[in-house]
Amino acid sequence: MFYQVFATYCKAAESAMQTQQDILHQWVNHWSTAMAAPAGNGGTEQVQTVQKRWVENSIDVMNKHRELLDTQYKTGIQTIEDAFRIAEAKDPEEYLNLIEDLRRKSFENLRTSAETQMVESQAAMEKWLRAMARESVEEAILRRAYLKWLGEGCPDGQDRRHYFDAAREVRA
C-alpha cells in the first residue's frame, strides 16, 4: 500500500518536473532565436533590451520553479512522516482512517502542485508574450524609420524625426 502511494507520488513529481523542463527548454530556444540583431540603426540597443527582458523573465521563472520544488520536497517529507505514523495505529479502524487520510492528503498535494505549475507556466508565458509583442512593435517602428531614412536619401541628423514619424504611423 505504501509503495503504491509513493510510486504514484514519485511518478507525478517526475512528470511535473519533465513538463516544466520541456516548457523552459522551448522558451529558451524561442527567445534565443529572437536575439539576432536586426539590420539598421538601433539594432544593438534593441537586442540589449530583448536580452535584458529575457534574463529578467528567465530569473523570475527559475525562482518560481525553485519555490515550487521546495514546496514539493516539503510535501514529500511530510508524506513520508505521515506514512510512518500509520504504523502507530492501535486498531484496524484507526489504521484504515490513517491510510485514507494519507491518500487524500497525497492526492490533494498533487492536485495543488499541478494547479500551481499550470498557473505559473501560464503567467510566465503571458509575460513573455507581452514582452515579445512590445519588441514586435519596436521592430516595426525601427524598420519603418529605416525605410524612411533610405527613402529620403540617407540624410544625416534626421534619425529622431524618422523614428517619431514611424512610431506615430505604427501605433496609429
N, C-alpha and C positions, 0 to 999 in steps of 0.2 A: 504494500500500500504506500509506504513512504517513498519507495523507489519510483513508483508511478508519478507521484506528486512532484518529486524533484526532477524527474526526467522531463515531464511536461513543462515545468518552470524553466529548466535549462534550455529546452528547445525553443520556447517562446522568447527567452532572452537572447539566444543566438540569432534567431530570426530577426528580432528587432534591431540588433547590432548590425547585421548584414544589410538590412534595409537602409539604415542610417548611413552606413559606409557607401553603399551604392549611390544614394542621393547626393552625398557630399562629393563623391568622385565625379558624378555627372556635372555638378555645379562647377567644380574646379576646372573640368575640361571646357565647359561652356564659357566661363569667364576668362580662362587663359587665352582662348581664341579671340576674345574681344580686346586683347591688349595690343594688337598690331597697330602701329602708328598710322593714322590717316594722312593722306597727302595734303599739302597746303599749309598755310600759316596756322599756328596754334596747335598743331598736331601733338607736339611734345607735352604741352600743358594738358591737353585733353587726355592723353594716355596716363599722365601722372594723376589726374583727377579720378579716372576709372580705376587705376591701381589702388589709390587711397581708399576709395569706396569698397573695392573688392576686399582689401585687407581688413577694413573695419567690419564688414559683414561676415567675413570668414572667422574673425576673432569672436564675434558675437555668437555665431553658430557653434563654434568649438566650446565656448564657455557654457552654453546651454546644454550641449552634449555631455560635457563633464558633470554638470549638475544632475542631469538625468541618470548618468551612470552611478553617481554617488547614491542617489535615491534607490536605484535598483539593487546596489550592493547592500545597503542598509535593510531593504526589504528582504533580500535573500538571507541575510544573517538572522533577521527576526523570524523568518520562516523556519530556519534550522532550529533556533531556540524553542519555538513553539512545538516543533516535531519531537524534540527531546522531552518536552513536558508531558507529552501524551503517555509516555512510559510511566508517569507518576499516577495514572488513573487508578482509582481504588476499586472500581467495579466496571462491568461491561457497558453499562449505560453511560457512565462518565467518559469511558474510552471512546464510544461512538460519538458522543457530543463533541469531544475534543478533536476527533478526526474531521467531523463535519465543519467545525469552526476553522480548522486549518485549511480545508479545501475551499471554503467560502472566502477566507482572507486571501489565499493564494490567487484565486481567480479574480477577485476584486483588485488586487495589486497588479495583476497582469493587464486587466482592463484599463485601469488608471494609467499605467505606464504606456500602453498603446495609444490611448487618447492624448496623453501629453506629447508623445512623439509626433503624432499626426498634427496637433495644433502648432507645435514648434516648427515642424517642417513647412507647414502652410505659411506661417508667419515669416519665416526666412525666405521662402520663395516669393512671397508678395513684396518683401522689402527689396530683394534683388531685382525683381521685375520693375519695380518703381525706379530703382537706380538706373536700370538699363533703358527704360523709357526716357528718362531725363537725358541720358547720353545720346539717344537717338535724335532727340530734338536738337541737342547741341551739335551733333554731327551734321544735321540738315542745315543748321544756321551757318556753320563753317564752310560747308560745301557751296551753299548759295553765295556767301560772301566771296569765296574764292572765284566763283564763276563771274561775279560782278567785276571783280578786280581784273580778271582776264579780259572781260568784255570791254572794259574801258582802256585797255592797252597797258595794263600793269603800272598805273601811276603810283608814285611814292607818296606816303603820308595820308592815304585815303582808307587805311585799314579799319579805323573805327567807324567811319561813315558806312563802309560796306557791311561791316558786322551789324550795326544797328538797323540798317535798311533790311538786311537779310533776316534778322531776328523778328522785325515787325511783320515781314511777309510770311515767315514760317509760322508764327504764332497767330496769324490772322485766320 
